[in-house]
Amino acid sequence: MKNKTRQLIQEALAGNQKAYESLLKRYEHGIYTMIYQMVKNREETRDLVQETFIKAFRSLDSYNDCYAFSTWLYKIAFNTCIDAIRKKKLKTLPLDKPIELHEGEVQKEIRDDTQSPENGYLFKERRIQIQKSIDTLPEKYKSVIILRHQEERTYEEISEMLNIPIGTVKARIFRAREMLKKNLR
């Protein structure tokens, strides 16, 4: 995987348009999904995905291949999304003033959907436990779990990247999930 991505990056830096397109196709869905989860608007998501790839390709020569390309790219997407959210000027209403209606005034009631500190801590601890459990898996199982669930690769992509049949990919993912369930009980 790293060699193919590294090769595509080198070709893209040399001006190969098809290499750019391959990198775009490889990561576009995952970037779209992440941004959509943040902005909840399809049109804005498409714009931010495009902006992410423009920024990434403009600064591709600054990418350090000691780190995963996907991590670098997702960081650009996250920062692009945060910048867009900050730039939005949202119409706000003061919380302490009542809303005036024809029939009179009504006080605002605001539901608090924020996580409690305790729940936030428990969620963070659970993620740490899951990652530790993934790290203890044998390499052939760990690699397919990371590719499938952290990098959101398809079975076909994983098969191609690891040069193993799709059936083997599915079997390894199944076995890895079973091991994780057992470890996390």
PyMOL CGO cylinders between C-alpha atoms (Angstrom):
from pymol import cmd
from pymol.cgo import CYLINDER

trace = [
    CYLINDER, 0.00, 0.00, 0.00, 2.63, 2.49, 1.02, 0.3, 1, 1, 1, 1, 1, 1,
    CYLINDER, 2.63, 2.49, 1.02, 4.69, 1.75, -2.08, 0.3, 1, 1, 1, 1, 1, 1,
    CYLINDER, 4.69, 1.75, -2.08, 1.71, 2.26, -4.43, 0.3, 1, 1, 1, 1, 1, 1,
    CYLINDER, 1.71, 2.26, -4.43, 0.74, 5.52, -2.69, 0.3, 1, 1, 1, 1, 1, 1,
    CYLINDER, 0.74, 5.52, -2.69, 4.35, 6.69, -2.64, 0.3, 1, 1, 1, 1, 1, 1,
    CYLINDER, 4.35, 6.69, -2.64, 4.64, 5.90, -6.35, 0.3, 1, 1, 1, 1, 1, 1,
    CYLINDER, 4.64, 5.90, -6.35, 1.43, 7.82, -7.13, 0.3, 1, 1, 1, 1, 1, 1,
    CYLINDER, 1.43, 7.82, -7.13, 2.68, 10.81, -5.12, 0.3, 1, 1, 1, 1, 1, 1,
    CYLINDER, 2.68, 10.81, -5.12, 6.00, 10.83, -7.01, 0.3, 1, 1, 1, 1, 1, 1,
    CYLINDER, 6.00, 10.83, -7.01, 4.19, 10.59, -10.33, 0.3, 1, 1, 1, 1, 1, 1,
    CYLINDER, 4.19, 10.59, -10.33, 1.79, 13.36, -9.35, 0.3, 1, 1, 1, 1, 1, 1,
    CYLINDER, 1.79, 13.36, -9.35, 4.69, 15.59, -8.33, 0.3, 1, 1, 1, 1, 1, 1,
    CYLINDER, 4.69, 15.59, -8.33, 6.21, 14.92, -11.75, 0.3, 1, 1, 1, 1, 1, 1,
    CYLINDER, 6.21, 14.92, -11.75, 2.99, 16.23, -13.33, 0.3, 1, 1, 1, 1, 1, 1,
    CYLINDER, 2.99, 16.23, -13.33, 1.22, 12.96, -14.13, 0.3, 1, 1, 1, 1, 1, 1,
    CYLINDER, 1.22, 12.96, -14.13, -2.51, 13.84, -14.20, 0.3, 1, 1, 1, 1, 1, 1,
    CYLINDER, -2.51, 13.84, -14.20, -3.58, 10.20, -13.94, 0.3, 1, 1, 1, 1, 1, 1,
    CYLINDER, -3.58, 10.20, -13.94, -1.64, 9.85, -10.68, 0.3, 1, 1, 1, 1, 1, 1,
    CYLINDER, -1.64, 9.85, -10.68, -3.54, 12.85, -9.28, 0.3, 1, 1, 1, 1, 1, 1,
    CYLINDER, -3.54, 12.85, -9.28, -6.81, 11.24, -10.36, 0.3, 1, 1, 1, 1, 1, 1,
    CYLINDER, -6.81, 11.24, -10.36, -5.85, 7.92, -8.76, 0.3, 1, 1, 1, 1, 1, 1,
    CYLINDER, -5.85, 7.92, -8.76, -5.06, 9.62, -5.45, 0.3, 1, 1, 1, 1, 1, 1,
    CYLINDER, -5.06, 9.62, -5.45, -8.33, 11.53, -5.65, 0.3, 1, 1, 1, 1, 1, 1,
    CYLINDER, -8.33, 11.53, -5.65, -10.38, 8.39, -6.36, 0.3, 1, 1, 1, 1, 1, 1,
    CYLINDER, -10.38, 8.39, -6.36, -8.64, 6.45, -3.61, 0.3, 1, 1, 1, 1, 1, 1,
    CYLINDER, -8.64, 6.45, -3.61, -9.43, 8.97, -0.84, 0.3, 1, 1, 1, 1, 1, 1,
    CYLINDER, -9.43, 8.97, -0.84, -12.42, 10.97, -2.10, 0.3, 1, 1, 1, 1, 1, 1,
    CYLINDER, -12.42, 10.97, -2.10, -15.15, 8.84, -0.48, 0.3, 1, 1, 1, 1, 1, 1,
    CYLINDER, -15.15, 8.84, -0.48, -13.52, 8.80, 2.96, 0.3, 1, 1, 1, 1, 1, 1,
    CYLINDER, -13.52, 8.80, 2.96, -12.86, 12.55, 2.89, 0.3, 1, 1, 1, 1, 1, 1,
    CYLINDER, -12.86, 12.55, 2.89, -16.44, 13.19, 1.74, 0.3, 1, 1, 1, 1, 1, 1,
    CYLINDER, -16.44, 13.19, 1.74, -17.83, 11.06, 4.58, 0.3, 1, 1, 1, 1, 1, 1,
    CYLINDER, -17.83, 11.06, 4.58, -15.75, 12.79, 7.23, 0.3, 1, 1, 1, 1, 1, 1,
    CYLINDER, -15.75, 12.79, 7.23, -16.62, 16.30, 6.06, 0.3, 1, 1, 1, 1, 1, 1,
    CYLINDER, -16.62, 16.30, 6.06, -20.31, 15.48, 5.65, 0.3, 1, 1, 1, 1, 1, 1,
    CYLINDER, -20.31, 15.48, 5.65, -20.43, 14.28, 9.25, 0.3, 1, 1, 1, 1, 1, 1,
    CYLINDER, -20.43, 14.28, 9.25, -19.20, 17.72, 10.28, 0.3, 1, 1, 1, 1, 1, 1,
    CYLINDER, -19.20, 17.72, 10.28, -21.26, 20.04, 8.06, 0.3, 1, 1, 1, 1, 1, 1,
    CYLINDER, -21.26, 20.04, 8.06, -24.39, 17.94, 7.27, 0.3, 1, 1, 1, 1, 1, 1,
    CYLINDER, -24.39, 17.94, 7.27, -24.86, 19.63, 3.89, 0.3, 1, 1, 1, 1, 1, 1,
    CYLINDER, -24.86, 19.63, 3.89, -24.14, 17.77, 0.65, 0.3, 1, 1, 1, 1, 1, 1,
    CYLINDER, -24.14, 17.77, 0.65, -23.40, 20.81, -1.52, 0.3, 1, 1, 1, 1, 1, 1,
    CYLINDER, -23.40, 20.81, -1.52, -21.11, 22.36, 1.05, 0.3, 1, 1, 1, 1, 1, 1,
    CYLINDER, -21.11, 22.36, 1.05, -19.44, 18.97, 1.55, 0.3, 1, 1, 1, 1, 1, 1,
    CYLINDER, -19.44, 18.97, 1.55, -18.69, 18.66, -2.18, 0.3, 1, 1, 1, 1, 1, 1,
    CYLINDER, -18.69, 18.66, -2.18, -17.15, 22.16, -2.16, 0.3, 1, 1, 1, 1, 1, 1,
    CYLINDER, -17.15, 22.16, -2.16, -15.02, 21.36, 0.89, 0.3, 1, 1, 1, 1, 1, 1,
    CYLINDER, -15.02, 21.36, 0.89, -13.85, 18.05, -0.59, 0.3, 1, 1, 1, 1, 1, 1,
    CYLINDER, -13.85, 18.05, -0.59, -12.76, 19.89, -3.72, 0.3, 1, 1, 1, 1, 1, 1,
    CYLINDER, -12.76, 19.89, -3.72, -11.02, 22.56, -1.63, 0.3, 1, 1, 1, 1, 1, 1,
    CYLINDER, -11.02, 22.56, -1.63, -9.28, 19.85, 0.41, 0.3, 1, 1, 1, 1, 1, 1,
    CYLINDER, -9.28, 19.85, 0.41, -7.82, 18.18, -2.67, 0.3, 1, 1, 1, 1, 1, 1,
    CYLINDER, -7.82, 18.18, -2.67, -6.77, 21.50, -4.18, 0.3, 1, 1, 1, 1, 1, 1,
    CYLINDER, -6.77, 21.50, -4.18, -4.90, 22.35, -0.96, 0.3, 1, 1, 1, 1, 1, 1,
    CYLINDER, -4.90, 22.35, -0.96, -3.40, 18.87, -0.75, 0.3, 1, 1, 1, 1, 1, 1,
    CYLINDER, -3.40, 18.87, -0.75, -2.18, 18.80, -4.34, 0.3, 1, 1, 1, 1, 1, 1,
    CYLINDER, -2.18, 18.80, -4.34, -0.74, 22.30, -4.05, 0.3, 1, 1, 1, 1, 1, 1,
    CYLINDER, -0.74, 22.30, -4.05, 1.27, 21.27, -1.00, 0.3, 1, 1, 1, 1, 1, 1,
    CYLINDER, 1.27, 21.27, -1.00, 1.98, 17.69, -2.05, 0.3, 1, 1, 1, 1, 1, 1,
    CYLINDER, 1.98, 17.69, -2.05, 5.71, 18.38, -2.15, 0.3, 1, 1, 1, 1, 1, 1,
    CYLINDER, 5.71, 18.38, -2.15, 5.59, 19.11, 1.60, 0.3, 1, 1, 1, 1, 1, 1,
    CYLINDER, 5.59, 19.11, 1.60, 4.17, 15.66, 2.42, 0.3, 1, 1, 1, 1, 1, 1,
    CYLINDER, 4.17, 15.66, 2.42, 6.55, 13.62, 4.60, 0.3, 1, 1, 1, 1, 1, 1,
    CYLINDER, 6.55, 13.62, 4.60, 6.29, 9.94, 3.67, 0.3, 1, 1, 1, 1, 1, 1,
    CYLINDER, 6.29, 9.94, 3.67, 7.38, 8.89, 7.18, 0.3, 1, 1, 1, 1, 1, 1,
    CYLINDER, 7.38, 8.89, 7.18, 3.68, 9.31, 8.00, 0.3, 1, 1, 1, 1, 1, 1,
    CYLINDER, 3.68, 9.31, 8.00, 0.59, 7.80, 6.42, 0.3, 1, 1, 1, 1, 1, 1,
    CYLINDER, 0.59, 7.80, 6.42, -0.61, 9.80, 3.43, 0.3, 1, 1, 1, 1, 1, 1,
    CYLINDER, -0.61, 9.80, 3.43, -4.20, 9.28, 4.55, 0.3, 1, 1, 1, 1, 1, 1,
    CYLINDER, -4.20, 9.28, 4.55, -3.45, 10.88, 7.94, 0.3, 1, 1, 1, 1, 1, 1,
    CYLINDER, -3.45, 10.88, 7.94, -1.89, 13.90, 6.23, 0.3, 1, 1, 1, 1, 1, 1,
    CYLINDER, -1.89, 13.90, 6.23, -4.82, 14.22, 3.83, 0.3, 1, 1, 1, 1, 1, 1,
    CYLINDER, -4.82, 14.22, 3.83, -7.50, 13.81, 6.52, 0.3, 1, 1, 1, 1, 1, 1,
    CYLINDER, -7.50, 13.81, 6.52, -5.77, 16.51, 8.60, 0.3, 1, 1, 1, 1, 1, 1,
    CYLINDER, -5.77, 16.51, 8.60, -6.01, 18.90, 5.65, 0.3, 1, 1, 1, 1, 1, 1,
    CYLINDER, -6.01, 18.90, 5.65, -9.69, 17.99, 5.22, 0.3, 1, 1, 1, 1, 1, 1,
    CYLINDER, -9.69, 17.99, 5.22, -10.39, 18.49, 8.92, 0.3, 1, 1, 1, 1, 1, 1,
    CYLINDER, -10.39, 18.49, 8.92, -8.67, 21.88, 8.99, 0.3, 1, 1, 1, 1, 1, 1,
    CYLINDER, -8.67, 21.88, 8.99, -10.44, 22.95, 5.78, 0.3, 1, 1, 1, 1, 1, 1,
    CYLINDER, -10.44, 22.95, 5.78, -13.76, 21.99, 7.32, 0.3, 1, 1, 1, 1, 1, 1,
    CYLINDER, -13.76, 21.99, 7.32, -13.05, 23.80, 10.60, 0.3, 1, 1, 1, 1, 1, 1,
    CYLINDER, -13.05, 23.80, 10.60, -12.02, 26.94, 8.69, 0.3, 1, 1, 1, 1, 1, 1,
    CYLINDER, -12.02, 26.94, 8.69, -15.28, 26.84, 6.71, 0.3, 1, 1, 1, 1, 1, 1,
    CYLINDER, -15.28, 26.84, 6.71, -17.34, 26.41, 9.87, 0.3, 1, 1, 1, 1, 1, 1,
    CYLINDER, -17.34, 26.41, 9.87, -15.57, 29.34, 11.50, 0.3, 1, 1, 1, 1, 1, 1,
    CYLINDER, -15.57, 29.34, 11.50, -16.15, 31.53, 8.44, 0.3, 1, 1, 1, 1, 1, 1,
    CYLINDER, -16.15, 31.53, 8.44, -19.89, 30.90, 8.50, 0.3, 1, 1, 1, 1, 1, 1,
    CYLINDER, -19.89, 30.90, 8.50, -21.75, 33.73, 10.03, 0.3, 1, 1, 1, 1, 1, 1,
    CYLINDER, -21.75, 33.73, 10.03, -24.57, 32.12, 11.93, 0.3, 1, 1, 1, 1, 1, 1,
    CYLINDER, -24.57, 32.12, 11.93, -27.55, 34.16, 12.97, 0.3, 1, 1, 1, 1, 1, 1,
    CYLINDER, -27.55, 34.16, 12.97, -27.70, 33.98, 16.73, 0.3, 1, 1, 1, 1, 1, 1,
    CYLINDER, -27.70, 33.98, 16.73, -30.31, 34.97, 19.25, 0.3, 1, 1, 1, 1, 1, 1,
    CYLINDER, -30.31, 34.97, 19.25, -29.62, 36.04, 22.81, 0.3, 1, 1, 1, 1, 1, 1,
    CYLINDER, -29.62, 36.04, 22.81, -30.50, 33.29, 25.28, 0.3, 1, 1, 1, 1, 1, 1,
    CYLINDER, -30.50, 33.29, 25.28, -31.76, 35.55, 28.02, 0.3, 1, 1, 1, 1, 1, 1,
    CYLINDER, -31.76, 35.55, 28.02, -34.39, 37.47, 26.03, 0.3, 1, 1, 1, 1, 1, 1,
    CYLINDER, -34.39, 37.47, 26.03, -37.90, 36.10, 25.41, 0.3, 1, 1, 1, 1, 1, 1,
    CYLINDER, -37.90, 36.10, 25.41, -39.26, 35.65, 21.88, 0.3, 1, 1, 1, 1, 1, 1,
    CYLINDER, -39.26, 35.65, 21.88, -42.00, 38.11, 21.07, 0.3, 1, 1, 1, 1, 1, 1,
    CYLINDER, -42.00, 38.11, 21.07, -45.09, 36.72, 19.35, 0.3, 1, 1, 1, 1, 1, 1,
    CYLINDER, -45.09, 36.72, 19.35, -48.44, 38.30, 18.46, 0.3, 1, 1, 1, 1, 1, 1,
    CYLINDER, -48.44, 38.30, 18.46, -49.97, 36.55, 21.48, 0.3, 1, 1, 1, 1, 1, 1,
    CYLINDER, -49.97, 36.55, 21.48, -47.22, 37.70, 23.87, 0.3, 1, 1, 1, 1, 1, 1,
    CYLINDER, -47.22, 37.70, 23.87, -43.74, 36.59, 24.91, 0.3, 1, 1, 1, 1, 1, 1,
    CYLINDER, -43.74, 36.59, 24.91, -42.36, 33.09, 25.15, 0.3, 1, 1, 1, 1, 1, 1,
    CYLINDER, -42.36, 33.09, 25.15, -39.20, 32.02, 26.99, 0.3, 1, 1, 1, 1, 1, 1,
    CYLINDER, -39.20, 32.02, 26.99, -36.72, 29.88, 25.10, 0.3, 1, 1, 1, 1, 1, 1,
    CYLINDER, -36.72, 29.88, 25.10, -36.08, 26.36, 26.28, 0.3, 1, 1, 1, 1, 1, 1,
    CYLINDER, -36.08, 26.36, 26.28, -32.81, 24.94, 25.06, 0.3, 1, 1, 1, 1, 1, 1,
    CYLINDER, -32.81, 24.94, 25.06, -32.08, 21.25, 25.18, 0.3, 1, 1, 1, 1, 1, 1,
    CYLINDER, -32.08, 21.25, 25.18, -28.56, 20.34, 26.28, 0.3, 1, 1, 1, 1, 1, 1,
    CYLINDER, -28.56, 20.34, 26.28, -27.23, 17.60, 24.00, 0.3, 1, 1, 1, 1, 1, 1,
    CYLINDER, -27.23, 17.60, 24.00, -23.64, 17.86, 25.13, 0.3, 1, 1, 1, 1, 1, 1,
    CYLINDER, -23.64, 17.86, 25.13, -21.93, 14.87, 26.58, 0.3, 1, 1, 1, 1, 1, 1,
    CYLINDER, -21.93, 14.87, 26.58, -21.27, 14.84, 30.25, 0.3, 1, 1, 1, 1, 1, 1,
    CYLINDER, -21.27, 14.84, 30.25, -17.59, 14.84, 31.20, 0.3, 1, 1, 1, 1, 1, 1,
    CYLINDER, -17.59, 14.84, 31.20, -18.05, 11.31, 32.52, 0.3, 1, 1, 1, 1, 1, 1,
    CYLINDER, -18.05, 11.31, 32.52, -19.49, 10.03, 29.23, 0.3, 1, 1, 1, 1, 1, 1,
    CYLINDER, -19.49, 10.03, 29.23, -16.77, 11.80, 27.27, 0.3, 1, 1, 1, 1, 1, 1,
    CYLINDER, -16.77, 11.80, 27.27, -14.12, 10.15, 29.44, 0.3, 1, 1, 1, 1, 1, 1,
    CYLINDER, -14.12, 10.15, 29.44, -15.73, 6.72, 29.07, 0.3, 1, 1, 1, 1, 1, 1,
    CYLINDER, -15.73, 6.72, 29.07, -15.93, 7.13, 25.29, 0.3, 1, 1, 1, 1, 1, 1,
    CYLINDER, -15.93, 7.13, 25.29, -12.26, 8.12, 25.14, 0.3, 1, 1, 1, 1, 1, 1,
    CYLINDER, -12.26, 8.12, 25.14, -11.25, 5.19, 27.35, 0.3, 1, 1, 1, 1, 1, 1,
    CYLINDER, -11.25, 5.19, 27.35, -13.22, 2.78, 25.16, 0.3, 1, 1, 1, 1, 1, 1,
    CYLINDER, -13.22, 2.78, 25.16, -11.48, 4.05, 22.03, 0.3, 1, 1, 1, 1, 1, 1,
    CYLINDER, -11.48, 4.05, 22.03, -8.11, 3.55, 23.73, 0.3, 1, 1, 1, 1, 1, 1,
    CYLINDER, -8.11, 3.55, 23.73, -9.09, 0.00, 24.72, 0.3, 1, 1, 1, 1, 1, 1,
    CYLINDER, -9.09, 0.00, 24.72, -10.18, -0.77, 21.17, 0.3, 1, 1, 1, 1, 1, 1,
    CYLINDER, -10.18, -0.77, 21.17, -6.93, 0.58, 19.71, 0.3, 1, 1, 1, 1, 1, 1,
    CYLINDER, -6.93, 0.58, 19.71, -4.85, -1.41, 22.22, 0.3, 1, 1, 1, 1, 1, 1,
    CYLINDER, -4.85, -1.41, 22.22, -6.83, -4.50, 21.31, 0.3, 1, 1, 1, 1, 1, 1,
    CYLINDER, -6.83, -4.50, 21.31, -6.24, -3.89, 17.60, 0.3, 1, 1, 1, 1, 1, 1,
    CYLINDER, -6.24, -3.89, 17.60, -2.52, -3.46, 18.30, 0.3, 1, 1, 1, 1, 1, 1,
    CYLINDER, -2.52, -3.46, 18.30, -2.38, -6.94, 19.91, 0.3, 1, 1, 1, 1, 1, 1,
    CYLINDER, -2.38, -6.94, 19.91, -3.82, -8.69, 16.84, 0.3, 1, 1, 1, 1, 1, 1,
    CYLINDER, -3.82, -8.69, 16.84, -1.49, -10.74, 14.65, 0.3, 1, 1, 1, 1, 1, 1,
    CYLINDER, -1.49, -10.74, 14.65, -0.24, -8.60, 11.77, 0.3, 1, 1, 1, 1, 1, 1,
    CYLINDER, -0.24, -8.60, 11.77, -2.35, -10.27, 9.05, 0.3, 1, 1, 1, 1, 1, 1,
    CYLINDER, -2.35, -10.27, 9.05, -5.53, -9.50, 11.03, 0.3, 1, 1, 1, 1, 1, 1,
    CYLINDER, -5.53, -9.50, 11.03, -4.47, -6.09, 12.25, 0.3, 1, 1, 1, 1, 1, 1,
    CYLINDER, -4.47, -6.09, 12.25, -3.70, -4.86, 8.73, 0.3, 1, 1, 1, 1, 1, 1,
    CYLINDER, -3.70, -4.86, 8.73, -7.13, -5.80, 7.33, 0.3, 1, 1, 1, 1, 1, 1,
    CYLINDER, -7.13, -5.80, 7.33, -8.98, -4.25, 10.30, 0.3, 1, 1, 1, 1, 1, 1,
    CYLINDER, -8.98, -4.25, 10.30, -7.04, -0.99, 9.96, 0.3, 1, 1, 1, 1, 1, 1,
    CYLINDER, -7.04, -0.99, 9.96, -7.58, -0.85, 6.20, 0.3, 1, 1, 1, 1, 1, 1,
    CYLINDER, -7.58, -0.85, 6.20, -11.29, -1.66, 6.48, 0.3, 1, 1, 1, 1, 1, 1,
    CYLINDER, -11.29, -1.66, 6.48, -12.34, 0.32, 9.55, 0.3, 1, 1, 1, 1, 1, 1,
    CYLINDER, -12.34, 0.32, 9.55, -9.81, 3.11, 9.95, 0.3, 1, 1, 1, 1, 1, 1,
    CYLINDER, -9.81, 3.11, 9.95, -8.99, 3.83, 6.32, 0.3, 1, 1, 1, 1, 1, 1,
    CYLINDER, -8.99, 3.83, 6.32, -12.46, 2.76, 5.08, 0.3, 1, 1, 1, 1, 1, 1,
    CYLINDER, -12.46, 2.76, 5.08, -11.12, 0.65, 2.22, 0.3, 1, 1, 1, 1, 1, 1,
    CYLINDER, -11.12, 0.65, 2.22, -13.34, -1.69, 0.21, 0.3, 1, 1, 1, 1, 1, 1,
    CYLINDER, -13.34, -1.69, 0.21, -12.72, -5.44, 0.20, 0.3, 1, 1, 1, 1, 1, 1,
    CYLINDER, -12.72, -5.44, 0.20, -11.49, -5.12, -3.38, 0.3, 1, 1, 1, 1, 1, 1,
    CYLINDER, -11.49, -5.12, -3.38, -8.99, -2.40, -2.46, 0.3, 1, 1, 1, 1, 1, 1,
    CYLINDER, -8.99, -2.40, -2.46, -7.70, -4.43, 0.49, 0.3, 1, 1, 1, 1, 1, 1,
    CYLINDER, -7.70, -4.43, 0.49, -7.39, -7.52, -1.72, 0.3, 1, 1, 1, 1, 1, 1,
    CYLINDER, -7.39, -7.52, -1.72, -5.39, -5.57, -4.27, 0.3, 1, 1, 1, 1, 1, 1,
    CYLINDER, -5.39, -5.57, -4.27, -3.23, -3.79, -1.70, 0.3, 1, 1, 1, 1, 1, 1,
    CYLINDER, -3.23, -3.79, -1.70, -2.33, -6.99, 0.19, 0.3, 1, 1, 1, 1, 1, 1,
    CYLINDER, -2.33, -6.99, 0.19, -2.28, -9.17, -2.93, 0.3, 1, 1, 1, 1, 1, 1,
    CYLINDER, -2.28, -9.17, -2.93, -4.66, -11.75, -1.42, 0.3, 1, 1, 1, 1, 1, 1,
    CYLINDER, -4.66, -11.75, -1.42, -8.06, -13.06, -2.62, 0.3, 1, 1, 1, 1, 1, 1,
    CYLINDER, -8.06, -13.06, -2.62, -11.22, -11.20, -1.55, 0.3, 1, 1, 1, 1, 1, 1,
    CYLINDER, -11.22, -11.20, -1.55, -12.43, -14.33, 0.26, 0.3, 1, 1, 1, 1, 1, 1,
    CYLINDER, -12.43, -14.33, 0.26, -9.26, -14.27, 2.38, 0.3, 1, 1, 1, 1, 1, 1,
    CYLINDER, -9.26, -14.27, 2.38, -9.83, -10.59, 3.13, 0.3, 1, 1, 1, 1, 1, 1,
    CYLINDER, -9.83, -10.59, 3.13, -13.38, -11.29, 4.32, 0.3, 1, 1, 1, 1, 1, 1,
    CYLINDER, -13.38, -11.29, 4.32, -12.27, -14.27, 6.40, 0.3, 1, 1, 1, 1, 1, 1,
    CYLINDER, -12.27, -14.27, 6.40, -9.48, -12.30, 8.06, 0.3, 1, 1, 1, 1, 1, 1,
    CYLINDER, -9.48, -12.30, 8.06, -11.79, -9.39, 8.84, 0.3, 1, 1, 1, 1, 1, 1,
    CYLINDER, -11.79, -9.39, 8.84, -14.33, -11.80, 10.34, 0.3, 1, 1, 1, 1, 1, 1,
    CYLINDER, -14.33, -11.80, 10.34, -11.66, -13.52, 12.46, 0.3, 1, 1, 1, 1, 1, 1,
    CYLINDER, -11.66, -13.52, 12.46, -10.17, -10.19, 13.53, 0.3, 1, 1, 1, 1, 1, 1,
    CYLINDER, -10.17, -10.19, 13.53, -13.58, -8.92, 14.63, 0.3, 1, 1, 1, 1, 1, 1,
    CYLINDER, -13.58, -8.92, 14.63, -14.16, -12.11, 16.62, 0.3, 1, 1, 1, 1, 1, 1,
    CYLINDER, -14.16, -12.11, 16.62, -10.76, -11.71, 18.33, 0.3, 1, 1, 1, 1, 1, 1,
    CYLINDER, -10.76, -11.71, 18.33, -11.55, -8.07, 19.13, 0.3, 1, 1, 1, 1, 1, 1,
    CYLINDER, -11.55, -8.07, 19.13, -14.94, -8.99, 20.61, 0.3, 1, 1, 1, 1, 1, 1,
    CYLINDER, -14.94, -8.99, 20.61, -13.28, -11.61, 22.79, 0.3, 1, 1, 1, 1, 1, 1,
    CYLINDER, -13.28, -11.61, 22.79, -10.51, -9.21, 23.89, 0.3, 1, 1, 1, 1, 1, 1,
    CYLINDER, -10.51, -9.21, 23.89, -12.94, -6.41, 24.68, 0.3, 1, 1, 1, 1, 1, 1,
    CYLINDER, -12.94, -6.41, 24.68, -15.34, -8.46, 26.84, 0.3, 1, 1, 1, 1, 1, 1,
]
cmd.load_cgo(trace, "trace")
